[in-house]
Amino acid sequence: MNKPLPYSFMHGAGNIFCVIDNRELHLSIETLSEFIVSGLTIDFNVDGLIAVRESETYDMEVDYFNPDGSFGAMCGNGARCAVKYYVQYFLNPIPHYGDVFFSMAGTEYEAEFVDFGNHITIYFPETQSISPITLPNSLQAFYIENGADHVVIDAMQCVKNEEDFEHFDLHTFAEPIRHLAIFPRGANVNLVFPKQENRLRIRTFERGVERETAACGTGALAVGYAYVSQSGSEAISGGPYAYPIEIEVISEEILHVNALRRDKMISLSGPAEFLDEQEAQQLFLTNQKRMK
């Protein structure tokens, strides 16, 4: 494969990313945006591009790009991959556990890692922006902004059981919602099926990717926050819900939206792993089968 730039494949809970070490390359936002749109000569689709660079203020700065070249949103699963990359390539020797402070999408975040960075928790400001909305199809939903824009919809308004949920045509359903005028920046659309106790299964149509993805970190965070904070609402089925809450994504990974560690903080925990190209392609094919 002809690689116009050196990059690594990684995945966070099933989301596949290309990661670039931008400490010495000093690539501009415009160059990185163009690269994700036209520079990847691989036979499968990735969910985004991550560029890590040094910082005078934080341990690192992280830039994230969607496949359409758009820039400036938080990506929860991508952020965990960036932290794993930092642990692997910025630290020597690699510690078993530790803290990482970084900036992404103009916001400061703290991460904790254990098992040499294989499992990572990122702390977010507890979402202050959650609004109940009625969609044009009369479904009840919630709009949440947590570094990315999300619509959270309880699937029991659309389906009868989990089998219906798995076969539901998410693309046809979600694409017009993603482009609604009430979301000037567009929005990710999360359809949620309540399972046993504090576990929810989600399917996410992501803006910038413009398709369903195998996972979405900020989507999991938005869903967990909505179901805990709005438990008992007519727009939320099942429950009552309380932290910690488990979010099951299409890749079959589990993301944990945890109890508040400190005032006004909420955490997202999950895995992050390196892949070679063959492993990345196989994961992509496996995820595609799960989403059919």
C-alpha positions as CSV (number, residue, x, y, z in Angstrom):
1,M,0.0,0.0,0.0
2,N,1.3,3.5,-0.8
3,K,1.1,5.6,2.3
4,P,1.3,9.3,1.6
5,L,1.9,9.9,5.3
6,P,2.9,7.6,8.1
7,Y,0.0,6.6,10.3
8,S,-1.1,3.8,12.6
9,F,-4.4,2.0,12.7
10,M,-6.2,1.9,16.0
11,H,-9.7,1.2,17.3
12,G,-11.7,2.4,20.2
13,A,-14.7,0.1,21.0
14,G,-14.9,-0.8,17.3
15,N,-14.4,2.6,15.8
16,I,-11.4,2.4,13.4
17,F,-9.1,5.4,13.2
18,C,-5.9,6.4,11.5
19,V,-3.5,8.1,14.0
20,I,-0.7,10.4,12.9
21,D,2.2,11.6,15.1
22,N,2.2,15.3,14.2
23,R,5.0,16.3,16.7
24,E,7.6,16.6,13.9
25,L,5.5,16.7,10.8
26,H,3.7,19.9,11.9
27,L,0.9,19.3,9.4
28,S,-1.7,22.0,9.1
29,I,-5.4,21.6,9.7
30,E,-6.0,22.0,5.9
31,T,-3.4,19.3,5.0
32,L,-4.8,16.8,7.5
33,S,-8.4,17.5,6.4
34,E,-7.4,17.0,2.8
35,F,-5.6,13.8,3.7
36,I,-8.6,12.1,5.3
37,V,-10.7,13.0,2.4
38,S,-8.4,12.0,-0.4
39,G,-5.1,10.6,0.9
40,L,-6.0,7.2,2.3
41,T,-5.3,4.5,-0.2
42,I,-6.9,1.6,1.6
43,D,-9.7,-0.8,0.7
44,F,-12.0,-0.1,3.6
45,N,-13.5,2.9,5.4
46,V,-12.1,4.4,8.6
47,D,-14.2,6.4,11.0
48,G,-11.8,9.3,11.4
49,L,-8.3,10.7,11.5
50,I,-6.5,11.6,14.8
51,A,-3.4,13.8,14.9
52,V,-1.5,14.1,18.1
53,R,1.1,16.9,18.8
54,E,3.0,18.4,21.7
55,S,1.7,21.1,23.8
56,E,3.2,23.8,26.1
57,T,0.1,23.6,28.4
58,Y,-1.0,20.0,28.3
59,D,0.6,16.6,27.9
60,M,-0.6,16.7,24.3
61,E,-3.0,18.3,21.8
62,V,-5.4,16.2,19.8
63,D,-6.9,17.1,16.5
64,Y,-9.8,15.0,15.1
65,F,-11.1,14.9,11.6
66,N,-14.2,13.2,10.2
67,P,-14.0,11.3,6.9
68,D,-15.7,14.2,5.1
69,G,-12.8,16.5,6.3
70,S,-14.8,18.3,8.9
71,F,-12.9,19.3,12.1
72,G,-13.6,20.6,15.6
73,A,-15.7,18.1,17.4
74,M,-14.9,15.8,20.3
75,C,-14.7,12.1,19.6
76,G,-14.8,10.0,22.7
77,N,-13.5,6.7,21.3
78,G,-10.9,8.6,19.3
79,A,-9.8,10.4,22.4
80,R,-9.1,7.1,24.1
81,C,-7.0,6.0,21.1
82,A,-5.1,9.3,21.3
83,V,-4.3,8.6,25.0
84,K,-3.2,5.1,24.2
85,Y,-1.0,6.4,21.5
86,Y,0.5,8.9,23.9
87,V,1.2,6.2,26.5
88,Q,2.8,4.0,23.8
89,Y,5.0,6.6,22.0
90,F,5.4,9.7,24.3
91,L,6.3,7.9,27.6
92,N,9.4,5.9,28.3
93,P,9.2,3.6,30.1
94,I,5.5,2.9,29.7
95,P,3.8,3.0,33.1
96,H,1.1,0.5,34.2
97,Y,-1.2,3.4,35.1
98,G,-1.4,7.1,35.1
99,D,-3.1,10.4,34.2
100,V,-3.0,12.3,30.9
101,F,-4.2,15.9,30.5
102,F,-4.9,16.9,26.9
103,S,-6.8,19.4,24.8
104,M,-9.3,18.3,22.0
105,A,-11.8,20.5,20.2
106,G,-10.8,23.5,22.3
107,T,-11.6,21.8,25.6
108,E,-9.3,20.5,28.3
109,Y,-9.8,16.8,29.3
110,E,-8.4,14.5,31.9
111,A,-7.8,10.8,31.3
112,E,-6.8,7.9,33.5
113,F,-5.3,4.8,32.1
114,V,-4.6,1.3,33.5
115,D,-3.1,-1.9,32.0
116,F,-0.5,0.2,30.1
117,G,-3.2,2.2,28.4
118,N,-5.4,-0.7,27.2
119,H,-8.3,0.6,29.3
120,I,-8.9,4.3,29.5
121,T,-11.3,6.6,31.3
122,I,-11.9,10.1,30.1
123,Y,-13.6,12.7,32.3
124,F,-16.1,15.2,30.8
125,P,-17.9,18.2,32.2
126,E,-21.3,16.9,33.1
127,T,-23.6,17.9,30.3
128,Q,-25.4,21.1,31.0
129,S,-27.2,21.2,27.6
130,I,-30.0,18.7,27.3
131,S,-33.3,19.7,25.7
132,P,-36.4,17.6,25.1
133,I,-37.5,17.9,21.5
134,T,-40.3,16.6,19.3
135,L,-39.1,15.5,15.9
136,P,-41.1,16.1,12.7
137,N,-42.2,12.4,12.8
138,S,-43.7,13.2,16.2
139,L,-41.2,11.0,18.1
140,Q,-39.9,12.3,21.4
141,A,-36.2,12.8,21.7
142,F,-33.4,14.7,23.5
143,Y,-30.8,17.0,22.1
144,I,-27.5,16.9,24.0
145,E,-24.3,18.8,23.3
146,N,-21.2,17.3,25.0
147,G,-18.4,18.3,22.7
148,A,-20.5,16.8,19.8
149,D,-24.1,17.3,18.9
150,H,-26.4,14.3,19.6
151,V,-30.0,13.4,19.3
152,V,-31.1,10.5,21.6
153,I,-34.2,8.6,20.7
154,D,-35.8,5.7,22.6
155,A,-36.3,2.9,20.1
156,M,-39.4,1.6,21.8
157,Q,-41.2,4.3,20.0
158,C,-40.3,2.7,16.7
159,V,-39.8,-1.1,17.3
160,K,-41.4,-3.8,19.4
161,N,-38.4,-5.9,20.4
162,E,-34.6,-6.3,20.1
163,E,-34.8,-8.2,16.8
164,D,-36.8,-5.4,15.2
165,F,-34.2,-3.0,16.6
166,E,-31.3,-4.9,15.1
167,H,-32.9,-4.9,11.6
168,F,-34.3,-1.4,11.8
169,D,-33.3,0.7,8.7
170,L,-31.3,3.3,10.7
171,H,-29.9,5.1,7.6
172,T,-33.3,5.9,6.1
173,F,-34.6,6.9,9.5
174,A,-31.6,9.0,10.8
175,E,-30.3,10.8,7.7
176,P,-33.1,13.4,7.6
177,I,-32.9,13.9,11.4
178,R,-29.2,14.5,11.1
179,H,-29.9,17.4,8.7
180,L,-32.8,19.1,10.5
181,A,-32.6,22.9,10.5
182,I,-33.0,22.9,14.3
183,F,-29.4,21.5,14.4
184,P,-27.3,24.1,12.6
185,R,-24.1,22.1,12.9
186,G,-25.9,18.8,12.1
187,A,-26.3,16.1,14.7
188,N,-25.4,12.5,15.4
189,V,-28.5,10.3,15.8
190,N,-28.6,7.7,18.5
191,L,-31.3,5.1,18.6
192,V,-31.5,3.3,22.0
193,F,-32.9,-0.1,23.0
194,P,-33.3,-0.6,26.8
195,K,-31.9,-4.0,27.9
196,Q,-31.7,-5.5,31.4
197,E,-31.1,-3.4,34.5
198,N,-28.6,-0.6,33.7
199,R,-27.6,-1.7,30.2
200,L,-28.6,0.1,27.0
201,R,-27.9,-1.0,23.4
202,I,-27.3,1.8,20.9
203,R,-27.0,2.3,17.2
204,T,-25.5,5.6,15.9
205,F,-25.7,7.4,12.6
206,E,-22.7,9.8,12.7
207,R,-22.5,13.2,11.0
208,G,-19.2,13.7,9.1
209,V,-19.1,9.9,8.6
210,E,-22.6,10.0,7.1
211,R,-23.4,6.4,7.9
212,E,-23.9,4.1,10.8
213,T,-20.8,3.4,12.8
214,A,-19.9,0.4,15.0
215,A,-19.7,2.6,18.1
216,C,-19.7,6.3,19.2
217,G,-18.1,7.4,22.4
218,T,-19.8,10.8,22.8
219,G,-23.0,9.1,21.7
220,A,-22.7,6.6,24.5
221,L,-22.0,9.4,26.9
222,A,-25.0,11.3,25.7
223,V,-27.3,8.3,25.9
224,G,-26.1,7.4,29.5
225,Y,-26.6,11.0,30.6
226,A,-30.0,11.2,29.0
227,Y,-31.3,8.0,30.5
228,V,-30.0,8.7,34.0
229,S,-31.0,12.4,34.1
230,Q,-34.4,11.9,32.4
231,S,-35.3,8.6,34.0
232,G,-39.1,8.4,34.5
233,S,-39.8,10.7,31.5
234,E,-42.4,9.6,29.0
235,A,-39.7,9.7,26.4
236,I,-37.6,7.1,28.3
237,S,-38.7,3.4,28.5
238,G,-37.6,1.0,31.2
239,G,-35.6,2.0,34.2
240,P,-35.2,3.6,36.6
241,Y,-31.6,4.2,35.5
242,A,-28.7,5.2,37.7
243,Y,-24.9,5.5,37.3
244,P,-22.9,3.4,36.5
245,I,-24.6,2.5,33.3
246,E,-23.4,0.1,30.5
247,I,-23.7,1.1,26.8
248,E,-23.6,-1.8,24.4
249,V,-22.5,-0.8,20.9
250,I,-22.9,-2.6,17.6
251,S,-19.3,-3.9,17.7
252,E,-20.4,-5.8,20.8
253,E,-18.0,-3.8,23.0
254,I,-19.2,-2.3,26.3
255,L,-18.7,1.4,27.1
256,H,-19.2,2.5,30.7
257,V,-20.7,5.8,31.6
258,N,-19.7,6.0,35.2
259,A,-20.8,7.7,38.4
260,L,-19.6,11.2,38.9
261,R,-16.1,11.2,40.4
262,R,-16.3,14.8,41.4
263,D,-18.8,17.6,41.2
264,K,-19.9,18.3,37.6
265,M,-17.8,15.5,36.0
266,I,-19.0,12.4,34.2
267,S,-16.7,9.6,32.9
268,L,-16.6,7.4,29.8
269,S,-14.5,4.2,30.0
270,G,-13.6,1.6,27.4
271,P,-10.8,-0.1,25.5
272,A,-8.3,1.3,22.9
273,E,-6.0,-0.9,20.8
274,F,-3.5,-0.8,18.0
275,L,-4.2,-2.8,14.8
276,D,-2.2,-3.7,11.8
277,E,-3.8,-3.1,8.4
278,Q,-5.1,-6.6,8.0
279,E,-6.6,-6.5,11.5
280,A,-8.2,-3.2,10.7
281,Q,-9.7,-4.4,7.5
282,Q,-11.0,-7.6,9.2
283,L,-12.6,-5.5,12.0
284,F,-14.2,-3.3,9.3
285,L,-15.7,-6.3,7.5
286,T,-16.9,-7.8,10.8
287,N,-18.6,-4.5,11.8
288,Q,-20.3,-4.3,8.4
289,K,-21.8,-7.7,8.9
290,R,-23.1,-6.7,12.3
291,M,-24.7,-3.6,10.8
292,K,-26.6,-5.3,8.0
